Amino acid sequence: MTTKKIGDVILDIKNISLRFGGVKALTDISFNVKEHEIRSIIGPNGAGKSSMLNCINGVYTPTEGSITFRGKTFDHMNSRQVAEMGVARTFQNLALFKGMSVLDNIMSGRNLKIKSNIFLQALRIGPAEKEEIQHREYVEQIIDFLEIQAFRKTPVGQLPYGLQKRVDLGRALAMEPQVLLLDEPMAGMNVEEKQDMSRFILDVNDEFGTTIVLIEHDMGVVMDISDRVVVLDYGKKIGDGSPEEVRNNEDVIRAYLGSSH
């Protein structure tokens, strides 16, 4: 097996703090993400993992600190700007269109790529029709890649949970992201579904070359697929390094075993 080439820093998180009134969700957190790596964020419940992801993709504005993406530094970006720059996100709670087909849900991820105005799209005339065909071809490739061809016309609400999670991943991939943020992509899955999702995440990283930032509770999965891991606890960073380094970090062990509280 060839060793994958990890590139330079693509995303640099510096001294991020986040407060809601008197509540500190994040305190002075810094870490970076390198191109083509799988970077996991772990920690006990309430550690601030989703808050961190929300700062990266513009849902929350950090109280302090900055985020640098491909050399450009921001103290605040909105979600659309982040998406336009090439950062896509899946959510812990599925936000799919349950009455729409698998194909149409994944097509909705192409929204930012569509150049035709809404009037031409509705009439499907001229350049708009040609453009839609090209976008559908790309979406069909994603459907093949995720092995959900048999369900392409099925309303998403009729699919089992594990397949809905796969559709959610497909919609994010339809944006052709440089960085993909995955918020607990395996939550609620059985062992077989987790194995499938792990394989798809590794394949996305390998075949698409997509950089992945992953929040996940299943430590076995994290240790198997991550290049580096950052550990949060009570909104503070307590560990950062390779899976092996994190596994042997005393602060991390205490946080998970609860002996420090």
HELIX and SHEET records of a PDB file:
HELIX    1   1 LYS A   49  ILE A   56  1                                   8    
HELIX    2   2 SER A   79  MET A   85  1                                   7    
HELIX    3   3 VAL A  102  MET A  107  1                                   6    
HELIX    4   4 SER A  108  LYS A  113  5                                   6    
HELIX    5   5 ILE A  118  LEU A  123  1                                   6    
HELIX    6   6 PRO A  127  PHE A  145  1                                  19    
HELIX    7   7 GLN A  149  PHE A  151  5                                   3    
HELIX    8   8 VAL A  156  GLN A  158  5                                   3    
HELIX    9   9 TYR A  161  LEU A  173  1                                  13    
HELIX   10  10 VAL A  191  ASP A  203  1                                  13    
HELIX   11  11 VAL A  204  PHE A  208  3                                   5    
HELIX   12  12 MET A  219  ILE A  225  1                                   7    
HELIX   13  13 PRO A  243  ARG A  247  1                                   5    
HELIX   14  14 GLU A  250  LEU A  257  1                                   8    
SHEET    1   A 4 VAL A  23  LYS A  34  0                                        
SHEET    2   A 4 VAL A   9  PHE A  20 -1                                        
SHEET    3   A 4 GLU A  64  PHE A  69 -1                                        
SHEET    4   A 4 LYS A  72  PHE A  74 -1                                        
SHEET    1   B 6 VAL A  87  THR A  90  0                                        
SHEET    2   B 6 VAL A 179  ASP A 183  1                                        
SHEET    3   B 6 THR A 211  ILE A 215  1                                        
SHEET    4   B 6 ILE A  38  ILE A  42  1                                        
SHEET    5   B 6 ARG A 228  ASP A 233  1                                        
SHEET    6   B 6 LYS A 236  GLY A 241 -1                                        
END                                                                             
